[in-house]
């Protein structure tokens, strides 16, 4: 099953190499809950570039039953920038990676936004996300005075 919502914006400029031409890195997002114990299906993942010259959003994806998006290619600076020290005489120095914001949403959970996600040319970045359920979505439970554990709304017949 292809989980793309909008594939047109998932195609970065072509190119590669180190001659200053556009290059790509990849991003895979894995979404879970219960501290990584339960995958979250159908989470909406939006990838937004920090570089305002790029189309926004760069990718809009859904997670599958294992909590993963498909791997998406994103524009990144040439790999050669990460192979030598930055020129500190130039401010700001050219970074060897692109920065993105990854926003993850799913009904019944708090929205999670990861900023400054780094994408390097030729590398697949794996972004793990642990969503927290909203309190109103959790089952209600309480203890009676005699120590009995009861699930459901207090004062209702179970």
N, C-alpha and C positions, 0 to 999 in steps of 0.2 A: 504494500500500500504506500503510495507516495503521499507524504504529509505536507507538501508545499501548499500554501494558500495562494501565494503570488510568486510565480517563478520568474517573471520578467525582471524583478529587482534583485534576483539572486545571481545575475551574471555580471561579474566585475569586468573592468577593462581587460582585454587580453594583453599578453606580453610575457614577460619573464626575463630571465637573465639578470645581469647586474649592471647593464649600461644605463641605468636611470629609467628604463622603461617600466611600465606598470608590472607588478608581480602579485602573487596571491599567497595567502595562508588559508587555513581551514579552521572551522569551528564546529564542534560537536557539543551539544548541551544535553546533560542527563539530569532529569528532575525526579526527586524522590520526596517522601515524607517519612516520619518516624525515624529520624536520624539516619536516613539512607536505607531503611529497611523495606519500604514499600514504594514501588515506582508509581508515578502519577501520569496517567494517560490523558490525552487531550489538553495538556497545558499549552497555552498560547505563548510562544517565544518570539519576541521582537528584538531585532538587532539593529541598533542605531549607531551611525558613525559619529565620532567627535569632529571629523573633518567635514565642515559644512559644504565643501565643494562636491561631496559625494551624494548620490541620491539617498533620501531617507524615507522609510527604513531600508536598510540593505537586505534584510530577510525577515519574513514572517513565516513561522513554522509551527507545527503541532507535534507534540510528543506522541510516540506510539505506545503500545501496551507494555513495553519494557521501560518506559519513561525517557526514551531517547528521541532526539530529533535526527533528521538525516544530516550528514556532514555538508556544510555550506562553504563555498569559496568566497573569500573576502579580499578586497584590495589591501596590499601591504607594501611597505618600502622594499627596495631591493635587498637581497640577502647580504650583499657586500657591506652594507652599513653595520651589520652585527659582527663583522669579522675583524674590525680594527677599532681602536679607541676613538671616541667622539672628539671632534675638534672643539675644545673648550673656549677657543678664542671667539667663536661665533655663538651668539646668543639669540634665540634659543638654538641649541644644537639640534641637528636633524636626528630624530629618533630612529632606531633600527626596527621599530614595530609600529603598527597602527593601533589606535585606541578606539574601543567600541563600548557602548552601554548595552547590556542584555537585560531586558525586562521580561519577567515570567509571571503569567497570570493564569489562574484556574478558579472557577467558582468553588466556594467553600474554603478557600485558602487566602491568606494575606498575600498581596503582590510583593514580589521580590525584584529588586533592581540592583544589578551588579554593574558598577561603573569602572572605567579604566581597565577593561578586559583587553589584554595585549595579544595581538595577532602578528606573528613573524612569518616572513615569506618561506614557503616550503614546509611549514610545520603545522600539524593539526593540534589546536588547543582544545582541551576538554574542560568544559565549564560545568562543574557539579553544582546543583541547587537543591536545597532542602526546604521545601515549603512547610509553613506552619498553618495548621487548620485554624479557622476562625472559631472562637469560643462557642458561638451559637450553633455551630455544626457538630460539636462534641456531644456525646450522649450525657445526659444528666444523671448523676448518681449521688447518693448520700448515705450516711449511717444513721440508724435509729438509735434512741437512747439505750436500747438493750444490746447495741453493737451489731445489729443485723444490717448487712449491706443491701441497699435497694437501688435499682436503676429505674429511671423515669422521673417525671415531674414530682416534686414534693407535694404531698396532699392528694395525689391521684391514685385511683385503684389500679393495681398492676395485675 
